Amino acid sequence: MHQTSQYQILDTAAKEGIYPLIAQHIPKERNSDREQAVFNFGLHYSMYSLHNIKKMFKNVHALLKQKFAVPVTEESYHRNYLKYQEETLFRKYAYDQGVNLHAYIALEIEMREKLKVRGHKERMIPSDVREWFIEAIDKLPQEKLRVIELPKQFNLLEFMRTFEHLVRAGVTITAPDQVLTALEIK
């Protein structure tokens, strides 16, 4: 069986627009719980092929967008947990530049992965990486987007597991309420 790395899973989640939703049900003050939720999400999907993950993430994003899409605000860029102090400034810069939110989040994950590969442990980002990151933000596509704003207690992983279960049972999912109703019944 082909295993997919956590980085590939989280990168795909970012590109498909669901990464910011992974830990949105956990309060921002509980940063380590948010990091753990992201880790658990990556772990859960590591046994799937990248092709199947992309397909599922795309389908789940489309369903959630049908029901929960709202215009992008600056707050949208700050949903992801903070790993480095400078990320707050980078997010504000990305918002001010009007860059695509999903492309920005994918870039932030790429930057974190670069630092992890280097063995970087500090809370500050080295200047060469900061420089690269700002230049990379400037190259991102610009776009006026709508983002998905989920209810506070909404757990993405539970929603996706229910979605998977229904699809495996032969149910054709065309509306988010089909999954939400099945979630309530559980």
C-alpha positions in Angstrom: 0.0 0.0 0.0 1.3 3.5 -0.9 1.7 5.8 2.1 1.5 9.6 1.6 3.7 11.8 3.7 2.1 14.2 6.2 3.7 17.1 4.3 2.0 16.0 1.0 -1.4 15.6 2.8 -1.2 19.0 4.5 0.0 20.7 1.3 -2.8 19.1 -0.6 -5.3 20.2 2.1 -4.0 23.7 1.7 -4.2 23.7 -2.1 -7.7 22.3 -2.0 -8.8 25.0 0.6 -9.5 22.7 3.6 -6.3 23.2 5.7 -7.6 26.2 7.7 -10.7 24.1 8.6 -8.8 21.2 10.2 -8.5 22.7 13.7 -11.0 25.6 13.5 -13.2 24.0 16.2 -10.4 24.3 18.8 -10.0 27.8 20.4 -6.9 29.7 19.3 -5.5 29.8 22.9 -5.1 26.1 22.8 -2.4 26.2 20.1 -0.8 22.8 21.0 -4.3 21.1 20.7 -4.6 22.8 17.3 -1.2 21.5 16.2 -2.2 18.0 17.5 -5.5 18.1 15.5 -3.5 19.0 12.3 -1.1 16.1 13.1 -3.9 13.7 13.7 -5.6 14.7 10.4 -2.4 14.1 8.5 -1.9 10.8 10.2 -5.5 9.7 9.4 -5.0 10.3 5.7 -1.4 9.0 5.5 -2.7 5.5 4.5 -4.5 6.9 1.4 -3.1 7.5 -2.0 -2.4 11.1 -2.9 -4.9 10.8 -5.9 -7.7 9.7 -3.6 -6.9 12.3 -1.0 -7.0 15.1 -3.6 -10.3 13.8 -4.9 -11.9 13.6 -1.5 -10.5 17.0 -0.3 -11.9 18.6 -3.5 -15.3 17.0 -3.0 -15.5 18.0 0.7 -14.4 21.6 -0.1 -17.1 21.9 -2.8 -19.8 20.6 -0.3 -18.7 22.9 2.5 -18.4 25.9 0.1 -22.1 25.3 -1.0 -23.3 25.9 2.5 -20.7 28.0 4.4 -18.9 30.3 1.8 -18.4 34.0 2.9 -16.2 36.8 1.5 -12.5 36.8 2.5 -11.5 39.0 5.4 -8.1 39.7 7.0 -9.1 37.3 9.8 -9.2 34.5 7.2 -5.4 34.7 6.8 -5.0 34.3 10.6 -7.0 31.1 11.2 -4.0 28.7 11.0 -2.1 28.2 14.2 1.1 30.3 14.6 4.4 28.4 14.6 6.7 31.5 14.2 6.3 35.0 15.5 6.7 36.6 12.0 3.8 34.7 10.5 1.4 37.3 11.8 3.2 40.0 9.8 3.4 37.7 6.7 -0.3 37.0 6.9 -1.1 40.7 7.1 1.2 41.4 4.1 -0.4 38.6 2.1 -3.9 40.0 2.8 -2.7 43.5 2.0 -1.3 42.2 -1.3 -4.7 40.5 -2.1 -3.1 37.1 -2.8 -5.0 33.9 -3.0 -5.6 32.6 0.6 -5.2 28.9 -0.3 -1.9 29.6 -2.2 -0.6 31.6 0.7 -1.4 28.8 3.2 0.3 26.3 1.0 3.4 28.6 0.8 3.4 28.9 4.6 3.4 25.1 4.9 6.2 24.9 2.4 8.2 27.4 4.5 7.6 25.4 7.7 8.8 22.3 5.9 11.9 24.0 4.7 12.8 25.0 8.2 12.0 21.5 9.5 14.3 19.9 7.0 17.1 22.4 8.1 16.5 21.3 11.7 15.5 24.8 12.7 14.1 24.9 16.2 13.9 28.6 17.2 10.7 30.7 17.2 12.2 33.2 14.8 12.5 32.7 11.1 16.1 33.1 9.7 16.5 36.2 7.5 17.2 34.2 4.2 14.0 32.3 4.6 12.1 35.5 5.5 13.4 37.1 2.3 12.5 34.1 0.2 9.1 34.0 1.7 8.3 37.6 1.0 9.5 37.2 -2.6 7.3 34.1 -2.9 4.2 35.9 -1.5 4.7 38.6 -4.2 4.6 35.9 -6.9 1.3 34.3 -5.6 -1.8 34.7 -7.7 -4.1 37.6 -6.7 -7.8 36.9 -6.2 -10.9 38.0 -4.5 -12.0 34.8 -2.9 -14.8 33.4 -0.8 -13.8 31.3 2.1 -15.6 28.7 4.1 -16.7 29.9 7.5 -17.8 26.9 9.6 -19.8 26.9 12.8 -17.6 27.0 15.9 -18.1 23.3 17.0 -17.7 21.9 13.4 -15.2 19.1 13.3 -13.8 18.6 9.8 -12.3 15.2 10.4 -15.7 13.9 11.7 -17.4 15.4 8.7 -14.9 13.8 6.3 -15.1 10.4 8.0 -18.9 10.5 7.7 -18.6 11.6 4.0 -16.2 8.6 3.3 -18.6 6.2 5.1 -21.6 7.4 3.0 -19.6 7.2 -0.3 -18.4 3.6 0.6 -22.0 2.7 1.4 -22.9 3.7 -2.2 -24.6 7.0 -1.4 -24.2 9.8 -4.0 -23.5 13.0 -2.1 -24.8 16.1 -3.8 -25.4 18.4 -0.8 -23.6 19.1 2.4 -26.9 18.5 4.4 -26.7 14.8 3.5 -23.5 14.5 5.4 -24.6 16.8 8.2 -27.8 14.8 8.7 -25.8 11.5 8.9 -23.4 13.2 11.4 -26.4 14.1 13.7 -27.8 10.6 13.5 -24.4 9.0 14.7 
